[in-house]
Amino acid sequence: MIYLAKEDIKHTLGKFIVTAMGVGMLLGIVLIMIGVYRGMIADARVILDDLNVDLWVVQEDTLGPFAEASRIHEDLKYTLKGYQAIDKSEAITFQNIQIPFHEKKLSVMAIGYDIYGSITPINPKRLIAGRTLKNDHYEIVVSDKTDYELGDTIPLGRDIYTVVGITHGTVASGGDPLVYVSLKDAQSLQFTYTNKRIQTDRARGIKSGDAHLVNAIIATVYPSYGVDATAKTLRKWLHKSVYTREQQTDVLTKYVVEKASKQIGLFTVILISVATIIIALIIYTMTLEKMKEISIMKLIGLPNSTIVKMIVEETLLLGVLAFIFGNIFSHLIYTKFPKNVVLETPDAFILFIIIVIASIVASFVGVKKVISADPTAAIGG
Amino acid sequence: MSTKQAIKVENLNKSFGKGDAFVDVIKDANFTINKGELIALIAPSGAGKTTLLMMLGCATEPNSGKIWIGEEKVFENKWLTKETRKIRREKIGFIFQAHYLIPFLNIIDNLTLLPQANKVADKESKAKARELLSYFDIADKENAMPSQLSGGQNQRVAIARALMNNPEIILADEPTAALDMNRSVDVVKMLKKIALEQDVAIVMVTHDDRMLTYCDKIMKIENKSVVFL
């Protein structure tokens, strides 16, 4: 049995492999783009997963601190504890700050929490050096992405903080590394101004604001009480917005990451379309190069199906080979990206299916050329 | 009808174009070619040699007339089968100016490609291919690629390919055009031998008058008519 596609590819193996590598790099970028999106989703879930709480109580009519400004009173956590359904409740703050980074500034998200409380945002599994916070003031736990080491000091606001712990894989939805400070320090960072600002405010008659504000109250619910039912009750009586963990996940993925995901999705569609067009052009050129042979094959009586099979098999093989090269390429470079890139097998599988379909579509141009080829063109010089 | 009949043509007509661009190429052609004959087809350039060859090869549709390939009538004012390619595959062999072997197939695969399309068993088609390669004295080249063979060797492979489907006729389009005098004579003598030994009719287009002495008959297109000299 003669496999025309195999023999043709064997004849021009180097050219075929280089072509597949080129298309493969394009598909590798597609995989990286999908990985960037997956990375954003994974990053967005870090805080939620590490906190592992059932309810988020935030400022009324807001989506919460991940989507917009939310300020509520810290003592609400005591009100919540009064509910039978609530097991634990704590106050938490989130704020974007700049810390010194190799003579530049690095944007980080600072999480403030009660170090004596029953809920900690620091996942022990992510702590790769040092310890969690033990003192109310001037200690900080940082992500390893900040490049700080244990014992390093960081000037923040009016104070200097010492690094006591380092975590790994802790980032916010935007990809910024996380740092952890005590709730008191976090409130101080938010509400304590410079001496000059205080002096100016006093001259204007402005009194110091309430510093006992936080961005959210987080709570866990006893298993015997339903989370949704508890959330409904709290909404009714507290006049606050209350979200379950799933709802807060939706806020992060649908509202915060949505635009970025749409952008990445569009880029991915464009790249796949470009890859399809490139494969089609390559196959068209490869078919054109063989037109004399194709005319001869048709003239001596070979059925179209034999020649079409060769074109379709070559296109499919090009697509599959490009997919393999794309996977290798993406796995070689994905760690070099500044943001988290998560390459998942199901995504690669879906891309594989798309590439197979795209290759079949791309082969149509070659097939059309074969069908329209004039067998009498074989005659003459 | 004679069992020796390889090609029979009656009142065959072919024209191209319409209105001012209308051109008659072949008018009322009537001839019969028997198996075992080597026929030279001559005419000035543009007189319709290739058109006639392609009509006999069921690749160009005549306007009217009748064509028989062997005993089978294949054309009567229209093709009598949708699968003209099947007729070519089973009854006709082609030889071109250059060898036009498939460059990415080795010699044995070039020969067995057509039988494979005719659903002939692999073993059987390879045996036939090896027999022909031995007949043409190139048995040791079966695994070589066309690019590794000389022009003369490739032309012999091309002739062997034309014989692989046990054709009733072979249509040769200037098979000696690319060869020097000695090789041209060798090829034409070989075609004559094949016509006799394989009992096949060969129609060979040629511009080289020196080759005519080796042919059984000379067919000429003169004023759009086909005549035997």
Interface residues (C-beta under 8 A of the other chain):
Chain A: M1 I2 L4 E7 D8 K10 H11 T12 K292 E293 I296 M297 K298 L299 I300 G301 L302 P303 T306 P375 T376 A378 I379 G380 G381
Chain B: T50 L53 M54 G57 A59 T60 R85 K86 I87 R88 R89 E90 I92 G93 F94 F96 Q97 Y100 I102 P103 F104 L105 D109 T112 L113 L114 Q116 A117 D122 M145 R161 N165 D173
